[in-house]
Amino acid sequence: MHVFEQLESPSASPDYLGCPFVATAFELKSPEHPASAVARQFKDVLTDFFRKEARRGGAHDPDLLARQLTVAFDGSSSRAVVQDQSLGGLAVATATALLDSAGMA
């Protein structure tokens, strides 16, 4: 939950630009570009972290939960930028719902 709680705070800033790795990959639109590879590697590290924590927490399907949490993280970050507004607890609520459904309540 800490990751999602930390995402909430910067989303309230008018200077918030979202995840730089998502922005980079999106702008380049080339999976072969070296910067896209760096972005992908960062996201793989984040997903691996979520997977490790999901296993430690006893999730029913740690691999699925890790991918879902990564999507929730990226989606929350993107939403804050596109909507130009604070997440207002949405990232935490979404992560909580995913954790609950994975048996980690």
The first five atom37 places (N, CA, C, CB, O) and aatype in JSON, in Angstrom:
{
  "aatype": [12, 8, 19, 13, 6, 5, 10, 6, 15, 14, 15, 0, 15, 14, 3, 18, 10, 7, 4, 14, 13, 19, 0, 16, 0, 13, 6, 10, 11, 15, 14, 6, 8, 14, 0, 15, 0, 19, 0, 1, 5, 13, 11, 3, 19, 10, 16, 3, 13, 13, 1, 11, 6, 0, 1, 1, 7, 7, 0, 8, 3, 14, 3, 10, 10, 0, 1, 5, 10, 16, 19, 0, 13, 3, 7, 15, 15, 15, 1, 0, 19, 19, 5, 3, 5, 15, 10, 7, 7, 10, 0, 19, 0, 16, 0, 16, 0, 10, 10, 3, 15, 0, 7, 12, 0],
  "atom_mask": [
    [1, 1, 1, 1, 1],
    [1, 1, 1, 1, 1],
    [1, 1, 1, 1, 1],
    [1, 1, 1, 1, 1],
    [1, 1, 1, 1, 1],
    [1, 1, 1, 1, 1],
    [1, 1, 1, 1, 1],
    [1, 1, 1, 1, 1],
    [1, 1, 1, 1, 1],
    [1, 1, 1, 1, 1],
    [1, 1, 1, 1, 1],
    [1, 1, 1, 1, 1],
    [1, 1, 1, 1, 1],
    [1, 1, 1, 1, 1],
    [1, 1, 1, 1, 1],
    [1, 1, 1, 1, 1],
    [1, 1, 1, 1, 1],
    [1, 1, 1, 0, 1],
    [1, 1, 1, 1, 1],
    [1, 1, 1, 1, 1],
    [1, 1, 1, 1, 1],
    [1, 1, 1, 1, 1],
    [1, 1, 1, 1, 1],
    [1, 1, 1, 1, 1],
    [1, 1, 1, 1, 1],
    [1, 1, 1, 1, 1],
    [1, 1, 1, 1, 1],
    [1, 1, 1, 1, 1],
    [1, 1, 1, 1, 1],
    [1, 1, 1, 1, 1],
    [1, 1, 1, 1, 1],
    [1, 1, 1, 1, 1],
    [1, 1, 1, 1, 1],
    [1, 1, 1, 1, 1],
    [1, 1, 1, 1, 1],
    [1, 1, 1, 1, 1],
    [1, 1, 1, 1, 1],
    [1, 1, 1, 1, 1],
    [1, 1, 1, 1, 1],
    [1, 1, 1, 1, 1],
    [1, 1, 1, 1, 1],
    [1, 1, 1, 1, 1],
    [1, 1, 1, 1, 1],
    [1, 1, 1, 1, 1],
    [1, 1, 1, 1, 1],
    [1, 1, 1, 1, 1],
    [1, 1, 1, 1, 1],
    [1, 1, 1, 1, 1],
    [1, 1, 1, 1, 1],
    [1, 1, 1, 1, 1],
    [1, 1, 1, 1, 1],
    [1, 1, 1, 1, 1],
    [1, 1, 1, 1, 1],
    [1, 1, 1, 1, 1],
    [1, 1, 1, 1, 1],
    [1, 1, 1, 1, 1],
    [1, 1, 1, 0, 1],
    [1, 1, 1, 0, 1],
    [1, 1, 1, 1, 1],
    [1, 1, 1, 1, 1],
    [1, 1, 1, 1, 1],
    [1, 1, 1, 1, 1],
    [1, 1, 1, 1, 1],
    [1, 1, 1, 1, 1],
    [1, 1, 1, 1, 1],
    [1, 1, 1, 1, 1],
    [1, 1, 1, 1, 1],
    [1, 1, 1, 1, 1],
    [1, 1, 1, 1, 1],
    [1, 1, 1, 1, 1],
    [1, 1, 1, 1, 1],
    [1, 1, 1, 1, 1],
    [1, 1, 1, 1, 1],
    [1, 1, 1, 1, 1],
    [1, 1, 1, 0, 1],
    [1, 1, 1, 1, 1],
    [1, 1, 1, 1, 1],
    [1, 1, 1, 1, 1],
    [1, 1, 1, 1, 1],
    [1, 1, 1, 1, 1],
    [1, 1, 1, 1, 1],
    [1, 1, 1, 1, 1],
    [1, 1, 1, 1, 1],
    [1, 1, 1, 1, 1],
    [1, 1, 1, 1, 1],
    [1, 1, 1, 1, 1],
    [1, 1, 1, 1, 1],
    [1, 1, 1, 0, 1],
    [1, 1, 1, 0, 1],
    [1, 1, 1, 1, 1],
    [1, 1, 1, 1, 1],
    [1, 1, 1, 1, 1],
    [1, 1, 1, 1, 1],
    [1, 1, 1, 1, 1],
    [1, 1, 1, 1, 1],
    [1, 1, 1, 1, 1],
    [1, 1, 1, 1, 1],
    [1, 1, 1, 1, 1],
    [1, 1, 1, 1, 1],
    [1, 1, 1, 1, 1],
    [1, 1, 1, 1, 1],
    [1, 1, 1, 1, 1],
    [1, 1, 1, 0, 1],
    [1, 1, 1, 1, 1],
    [1, 1, 1, 1, 1]
  ],
  "atom_positions": [
    [[0.82, -1.2, 0.0], [0.0, 0.0, 0.0], [0.86, 1.26, 0.0], [-0.93, 0.0, 1.21], [0.45, 2.31, -0.49]],
    [[2.05, 1.14, 0.56], [2.92, 2.32, 0.66], [3.17, 2.95, -0.73], [4.27, 1.93, 1.31], [3.15, 4.17, -0.86]],
    [[3.38, 2.12, -1.72], [3.64, 2.62, -3.07], [2.47, 3.49, -3.55], [3.88, 1.46, -4.06], [2.67, 4.56, -4.13]],
    [[1.26, 3.02, -3.31], [0.07, 3.75, -3.77], [-0.2, 4.99, -2.92], [-1.15, 2.85, -3.75], [-0.67, 6.0, -3.42]],
    [[0.09, 4.9, -1.64], [-0.04, 6.08, -0.78], [0.92, 7.16, -1.23], [0.21, 5.72, 0.69], [0.57, 8.34, -1.23]],
    [[2.13, 6.77, -1.61], [3.13, 7.74, -2.06], [2.78, 8.34, -3.43], [4.5, 7.1, -2.11], [3.2, 9.45, -3.74]],
    [[2.03, 7.61, -4.22], [1.6, 8.12, -5.52], [0.54, 9.21, -5.37], [1.06, 6.98, -6.38], [0.46, 10.12, -6.18]],
    [[-0.26, 9.11, -4.34], [-1.36, 10.06, -4.12], [-0.86, 11.49, -3.92], [-2.18, 9.63, -2.92], [-1.41, 12.42, -4.51]],
    [[0.15, 11.68, -3.12], [0.61, 13.01, -2.75], [1.09, 13.85, -3.94], [1.72, 12.9, -1.74], [0.62, 14.97, -4.11]],
    [[2.01, 13.34, -4.77], [2.46, 14.18, -5.88], [1.38, 14.45, -6.92], [3.65, 13.53, -6.56], [1.45, 15.43, -7.66]],
    [[0.36, 13.6, -6.97], [-0.69, 13.8, -7.97], [-1.48, 15.09, -7.7], [-1.65, 12.61, -7.98], [-2.16, 15.59, -8.6]],
    [[-1.39, 15.62, -6.49], [-2.1, 16.85, -6.14], [-1.34, 18.1, -6.6], [-2.33, 16.9, -4.64], [-1.9, 19.19, -6.58]],
    [[-0.1, 17.94, -6.99], [0.71, 19.08, -7.41], [0.4, 19.47, -8.85], [2.21, 18.76, -7.26], [0.25, 18.6, -9.71]],
    [[0.31, 20.76, -9.12], [0.07, 21.19, -10.51], [1.25, 20.87, -11.43], [-0.21, 22.7, -10.55], [1.12, 20.9, -12.66]],
    [[2.4, 20.57, -10.85], [3.59, 20.24, -11.63], [3.73, 18.74, -11.9], [4.82, 20.75, -10.92], [4.7, 18.32, -12.52]],
    [[2.78, 17.95, -11.43], [2.87, 16.49, -11.58], [2.79, 16.09, -13.05], [1.76, 15.8, -10.77], [1.86, 16.49, -13.76]],
    [[3.74, 15.3, -13.5], [3.8, 14.89, -14.9], [3.57, 13.39, -15.09], [5.13, 15.27, -15.48], [3.69, 12.88, -16.21]],
    [[3.24, 12.68, -14.02], [3.01, 11.25, -14.13], [4.31, 10.47, -14.12], [0.0, 0.0, 0.0], [5.37, 11.0, -13.81]],
    [[4.21, 9.22, -14.47], [5.37, 8.33, -14.48], [6.26, 8.66, -15.68], [4.93, 6.84, -14.51], [5.8, 8.58, -16.82]],
    [[7.51, 9.01, -15.45], [8.38, 9.35, -16.57], [8.68, 8.15, -17.48], [9.68, 9.91, -16.05], [8.98, 8.33, -18.66]],
    [[8.58, 6.95, -16.94], [8.86, 5.77, -17.75], [7.7, 5.49, -18.72], [9.1, 4.54, -16.85], [7.93, 5.14, -19.87]],
    [[6.48, 5.66, -18.25], [5.32, 5.51, -19.12], [5.35, 6.61, -20.18], [3.99, 5.56, -18.31], [5.11, 6.34, -21.36]],
    [[5.63, 7.83, -19.77], [5.67, 8.96, -20.71], [6.73, 8.73, -21.79], [5.96, 10.28, -19.96], [6.49, 8.99, -22.97]],
    [[7.88, 8.25, -21.39], [8.97, 7.99, -22.35], [8.56, 6.94, -23.37], [10.23, 7.55, -21.61], [8.7, 7.15, -24.57]],
    [[8.07, 5.8, -22.88], [7.67, 4.71, -23.78], [6.56, 5.17, -24.71], [7.23, 3.47, -22.99], [6.55, 4.83, -25.89]],
    [[5.62, 5.93, -24.18], [4.5, 6.42, -24.98], [4.99, 7.36, -26.08], [3.47, 7.13, -24.08], [4.58, 7.23, -27.24]],
    [[5.83, 8.28, -25.72], [6.32, 9.26, -26.7], [7.17, 8.6, -27.79], [7.13, 10.34, -26.01], [7.08, 8.97, -28.96]],
    [[7.98, 7.63, -27.41], [8.88, 7.01, -28.39], [8.14, 6.07, -29.35], [9.96, 6.24, -27.67], [8.45, 6.0, -30.54]],
    [[7.15, 5.36, -28.8], [6.37, 4.41, -29.61], [7.25, 3.43, -30.37], [5.5, 5.17, -30.61], [6.9, 2.96, -31.45]],
    [[8.39, 3.11, -29.79], [9.33, 2.17, -30.4], [9.89, 1.25, -29.31], [10.47, 2.93, -31.14], [10.76, 1.67, -28.55]],
    [[9.4, 0.03, -29.24], [9.91, -0.89, -28.22], [11.4, -1.18, -28.34], [9.14, -2.18, -28.27], [12.04, -1.61, -27.38]],
    [[11.95, -0.95, -29.53], [13.37, -1.22, -29.75], [14.28, -0.09, -29.27], [13.62, -1.47, -31.21], [15.49, -0.3, -29.09]],
    [[13.73, 1.07, -29.05], [14.54, 2.21, -28.63], [15.15, 1.92, -27.26], [13.69, 3.52, -28.59], [14.47, 1.37, -26.39]],
    [[16.42, 2.27, -27.04], [17.07, 2.0, -25.75], [16.32, 2.61, -24.55], [18.48, 2.54, -25.77], [16.3, 2.01, -23.47]],
    [[15.72, 3.77, -24.73], [14.98, 4.37, -23.61], [13.71, 3.58, -23.3], [14.62, 5.84, -23.94], [13.3, 3.5, -22.14]],
    [[13.1, 2.99, -24.31], [11.95, 2.13, -24.07], [12.35, 0.89, -23.29], [11.29, 1.74, -25.4], [11.61, 0.41, -22.43]],
    [[13.53, 0.38, -23.6], [14.04, -0.79, -22.86], [14.26, -0.45, -21.39], [15.37, -1.3, -23.49], [13.98, -1.27, -20.52]],
    [[14.75, 0.75, -21.12], [14.94, 1.19, -19.73], [13.59, 1.32, -19.03], [15.71, 2.53, -19.68], [13.44, 0.89, -17.88]],
    [[12.63, 1.9, -19.71], [11.29, 2.05, -19.13], [10.69, 0.68, -18.83], [10.36, 2.83, -20.1], [10.13, 0.47, -17.75]],
    [[10.82, -0.25, -19.77], [10.29, -1.6, -19.57], [10.98, -2.29, -18.4], [10.46, -2.44, -20.86], [10.34, -2.97, -17.59]],
    [[12.29, -2.1, -18.31], [13.05, -2.71, -17.2], [12.56, -2.16, -15.86], [14.57, -2.44, -17.38], [12.42, -2.92, -14.9]],
    [[12.31, -0.87, -15.79], [11.82, -0.28, -14.54], [10.47, -0.87, -14.18], [11.72, 1.25, -14.66], [10.24, -1.23, -13.02]],
    [[9.58, -0.98, -15.16], [8.25, -1.54, -14.89], [8.34, -3.01, -14.5], [7.35, -1.38, -16.13], [7.56, -3.49, -13.68]],
    [[9.3, -3.73, -15.08], [9.51, -5.13, -14.68], [9.96, -5.22, -13.23], [10.54, -5.81, -15.6], [9.54, -6.12, -12.5]],
    [[10.82, -4.3, -12.82], [11.27, -4.27, -11.42], [10.1, -3.97, -10.49], [12.39, -3.2, -11.24], [9.98, -4.59, -9.44]],
    [[9.25, -3.03, -10.87], [8.07, -2.71, -10.07], [7.14, -3.92, -9.95], [7.32, -1.51, -10.67], [6.67, -4.24, -8.86]],
    [[6.88, -4.58, -11.07], [6.02, -5.76, -11.06], [6.64, -6.88, -10.23], [5.76, -6.25, -12.49], [5.93, -7.57, -9.49]],
    [[7.94, -7.05, -10.33], [8.63, -8.07, -9.51], [8.5, -7.75, -8.02], [10.12, -8.16, -9.9], [8.32, -8.65, -7.2]],
    [[8.59, -6.47, -7.69], [8.42, -6.07, -6.29], [7.01, -6.42, -5.81], [8.68, -4.55, -6.11], [6.83, -7.01, -4.74]],
    [[6.01, -6.06, -6.62], [4.62, -6.39, -6.25], [4.44, -7.9, -6.11], [3.64, -5.83, -7.31], [3.76, -8.36, -5.2]],
    [[5.05, -8.68, -7.02], [4.93, -10.14, -6.98], [5.53, -10.7, -5.68], [5.62, -10.77, -8.21], [4.93, -11.55, -5.03]],
    [[6.7, -10.2, -5.34], [7.36, -10.67, -4.11], [6.5, -10.36, -2.88], [8.75, -10.0, -3.96], [6.33, -11.21, -2.01]],
    [[5.96, -9.16, -2.84], [5.11, -8.78, -1.71], [3.8, -9.57, -1.7], [4.82, -7.27, -1.74], [3.28, -9.91, -0.64]],
    [[3.27, -9.85, -2.87], [2.03, -10.63, -2.97], [2.25, -12.06, -2.47], [1.51, -10.65, -4.43], [1.41, -12.62, -1.77]],
    [[3.38, -12.63, -2.82], [3.71, -13.98, -2.31], [3.86, -13.94, -0.79], [5.02, -14.51, -2.96], [3.32, -14.79, -0.08]],
    [[4.58, -12.94, -0.32], [4.81, -12.81, 1.12], [3.49, -12.62, 1.87], [5.74, -11.63, 1.4], [3.34, -13.07, 3.01]],
    [[2.53, -11.94, 1.23], [1.24, -11.68, 1.86], [0.22, -12.79, 1.67], [0.0, 0.0, 0.0], [-0.89, -12.71, 2.2]],
    [[0.58, -13.83, 0.91], [-0.32, -14.97, 0.74], [-1.4, -14.78, -0.31], [0.0, 0.0, 0.0], [-2.48, -15.36, -0.18]],
    [[-1.15, -13.98, -1.33], [-2.14, -13.78, -2.4], [-2.45, -15.1, -3.1], [-1.64, -12.74, -3.42], [-1.58, -15.96, -3.23]],
    [[-3.69, -15.24, -3.54], [-4.12, -16.45, -4.25], [-3.3, -16.66, -5.52], [-5.61, -16.37, -4.59], [-2.89, -17.79, -5.82]],
    [[-3.07, -15.6, -6.27], [-2.32, -15.65, -7.53], [-1.38, -14.44, -7.57], [-3.29, -15.65, -8.78], [-1.73, -13.39, -8.12]],
    [[-0.18, -14.59, -7.0], [0.74, -13.45, -6.91], [1.13, -12.85, -8.25], [1.98, -13.88, -6.19], [1.33, -11.64, -8.36]],
    [[1.24, -13.69, -9.28], [1.63, -13.17, -10.59], [0.54, -12.26, -11.16], [1.91, -14.33, -11.57], [0.83, -11.18, -11.67]],
    [[-0.7, -12.71, -11.07], [-1.81, -11.88, -11.56], [-1.92, -10.59, -10.75], [-3.13, -12.67, -11.49], [-2.06, -9.51, -11.32]],
    [[-1.86, -10.71, -9.44], [-1.97, -9.52, -8.6], [-0.86, -8.52, -8.91], [-1.92, -9.9, -7.11], [-1.11, -7.32, -8.95]],
    [[0.35, -9.0, -9.13], [1.47, -8.1, -9.44], [1.21, -7.32, -10.73], [2.78, -8.9, -9.57], [1.46, -6.12, -10.8]],
    [[0.7, -8.01, -11.74], [0.38, -7.33, -13.01], [-0.77, -6.34, -12.81], [0.02, -8.36, -14.1], [-0.74, -5.24, -13.36]],
    [[-1.78, -6.73, -12.03], [-2.9, -5.83, -11.77], [-2.45, -4.58, -11.03], [-3.99, -6.55, -10.97], [-2.88, -3.47, -11.35]],
    [[-1.6, -4.76, -10.04], [-1.11, -3.6, -9.28], [-0.27, -2.68, -10.16], [-0.29, -4.06, -8.08], [-0.33, -1.46, -10.0]],
    [[0.49, -3.24, -11.08], [1.27, -2.41, -12.0], [0.35, -1.61, -12.9], [2.22, -3.28, -12.85], [0.59, -0.43, -13.14]],
    [[-0.71, -2.25, -13.39], [-1.7, -1.53, -14.22], [-2.38, -0.43, -13.4], [-2.76, -2.52, -14.78], [-2.6, 0.67, -13.89]],
    [[-2.71, -0.75, -12.15], [-3.35, 0.26, -11.28], [-2.41, 1.43, -11.03], [-3.78, -0.38, -9.94], [-2.84, 2.58, -11.02]],
    [[-1.14, 1.15, -10.83], [-0.15, 2.2, -10.61], [-0.03, 3.09, -11.86], [1.23, 1.59, -10.25], [-0.12, 4.31, -11.77]],
    [[0.17, 2.45, -13.01], [0.33, 3.22, -14.24], [-0.95, 3.97, -14.61], [0.74, 2.28, -15.39], [-0.9, 5.12, -15.03]],
    [[-2.08, 3.3, -14.44], [-3.35, 3.94, -14.76], [-3.65, 5.12, -13.85], [0.0, 0.0, 0.0], [-4.15, 6.15, -14.3]],
    [[-3.34, 4.98, -12.58], [-3.56, 6.08, -11.64], [-2.69, 7.28, -11.99], [-3.27, 5.64, -10.2], [-3.15, 8.42, -12.0]],
    [[-1.45, 7.0, -12.27], [-0.52, 8.06, -12.64], [-0.99, 8.77, -13.91], [0.88, 7.49, -12.84], [-0.97, 10.0, -13.98]],
    [[-1.39, 8.0, -14.89], [-1.86, 8.58, -16.16], [-3.15, 9.37, -15.97], [-2.08, 7.47, -17.2], [-3.31, 10.45, -16.55]],
    [[-4.06, 8.85, -15.17], [-5.33, 9.54, -14.94], [-5.11, 10.92, -14.31], [-6.24, 8.69, -14.04], [-5.75, 11.9, -14.69]],
    [[-4.21, 10.97, -13.35], [-3.94, 12.25, -12.7], [-3.45, 13.29, -13.7], [-2.9, 12.08, -11.58], [-3.8, 14.47, -13.61]],
    [[-2.65, 12.86, -14.67], [-2.13, 13.78, -15.68], [-3.22, 14.17, -16.67], [-0.93, 13.16, -16.42], [-3.43, 15.35, -16.95]],
    [[-3.92, 13.17, -17.2], [-4.93, 13.43, -18.23], [-6.08, 14.27, -17.68], [-5.47, 12.11, -18.79], [-6.57, 15.18, -18.35]],
    [[-6.51, 13.96, -16.46], [-7.63, 14.69, -15.86], [-7.19, 15.99, -15.19], [-8.33, 13.82, -14.85], [-8.02, 16.82, -14.82]],
    [[-5.87, 16.17, -15.03], [-5.31, 17.35, -14.39], [-5.93, 17.58, -13.01], [-5.51, 18.58, -15.27], [-6.36, 18.68, -12.67]],
    [[-5.96, 16.49, -12.23], [-6.49, 16.6, -10.88], [-5.89, 15.53, -9.99], [-8.02, 16.48, -10.89], [-5.4, 14.5, -10.45]],
    [[-5.95, 15.79, -8.71], [-5.45, 14.86, -7.71], [-6.2, 13.54, -7.81], [-5.59, 15.46, -6.29], [-7.36, 13.49, -8.22]],
    [[-5.53, 12.48, -7.43], [-6.18, 11.17, -7.4], [-7.21, 11.08, -6.29], [-5.13, 10.06, -7.23], [-8.16, 10.3, -6.39]],
    [[-7.05, 11.86, -5.24], [-8.05, 11.91, -4.17], [-8.37, 10.56, -3.54], [0.0, 0.0, 0.0], [-9.52, 10.3, -3.19]],
    [[-7.38, 9.72, -3.41], [-7.59, 8.42, -2.77], [-7.89, 7.29, -3.74], [0.0, 0.0, 0.0], [-8.0, 6.14, -3.32]],
    [[-8.03, 7.59, -5.02], [-8.39, 6.57, -6.0], [-7.34, 5.46, -6.13], [-8.6, 7.21, -7.35], [-7.69, 4.28, -6.22]],
    [[-6.07, 5.83, -6.12], [-5.02, 4.82, -6.25], [-5.04, 3.87, -5.06], [-3.63, 5.49, -6.37], [-4.93, 2.65, -5.23]],
    [[-5.19, 4.41, -3.87], [-5.22, 3.59, -2.66], [-6.47, 2.7, -2.65], [-5.18, 4.47, -1.39], [-6.39, 1.52, -2.31]],
    [[-7.6, 3.26, -3.01], [-8.84, 2.48, -3.03], [-8.77, 1.35, -4.05], [-10.04, 3.39, -3.35], [-9.23, 0.24, -3.79]],
    [[-8.18, 1.62, -5.21], [-8.05, 0.61, -6.24], [-7.12, -0.51, -5.78], [-7.54, 1.23, -7.55], [-7.43, -1.69, -5.93]],
    [[-5.98, -0.13, -5.23], [-5.04, -1.14, -4.73], [-5.67, -1.97, -3.61], [-3.74, -0.46, -4.23], [-5.48, -3.18, -3.54]],
    [[-6.42, -1.31, -2.75], [-7.08, -2.02, -1.65], [-8.07, -3.05, -2.19], [-7.81, -1.02, -0.74], [-8.12, -4.18, -1.7]],
    [[-8.85, -2.68, -3.19], [-9.81, -3.61, -3.79], [-9.09, -4.8, -4.43], [-10.66, -2.89, -4.85], [-9.54, -5.94, -4.3]],
    [[-7.97, -4.55, -5.1], [-7.2, -5.64, -5.69], [-6.63, -6.57, -4.62], [-6.07, -5.09, -6.55], [-6.68, -7.79, -4.76]],
    [[-6.11, -5.99, -3.56], [-5.56, -6.8, -2.46], [-6.64, -7.63, -1.8], [-4.88, -5.91, -1.41], [-6.44, -8.81, -1.5]],
    [[-7.79, -7.02, -1.58], [-8.92, -7.75, -0.98], [-9.34, -8.92, -1.85], [-10.13, -6.8, -0.76], [-9.55, -10.02, -1.35]],
    [[-9.45, -8.69, -3.15], [-9.91, -9.76, -4.04], [-8.87, -10.86, -4.18], [-10.24, -9.2, -5.41], [-9.19, -11.99, -4.56]],
    [[-7.61, -10.53, -3.87], [-6.54, -11.53, -3.94], [-6.38, -12.29, -2.62], [-5.23, -10.86, -4.32], [-5.49, -13.14, -2.49]],
    [[-7.24, -11.99, -1.66], [-7.17, -12.69, -0.38], [-6.17, -12.13, 0.6], [0.0, 0.0, 0.0], [-5.71, -12.83, 1.5]],
    [[-5.82, -10.87, 0.43], [-4.83, -10.26, 1.29], [-5.44, -9.21, 2.23], [-3.74, -9.62, 0.45], [-4.75, -8.31, 2.69]],
    [[-6.72, -9.33, 2.5], [-7.4, -8.35, 3.36], [-6.95, -8.46, 4.8], [-8.91, -8.53, 3.27], [-7.42, -7.72, 5.66]]
  ]
}
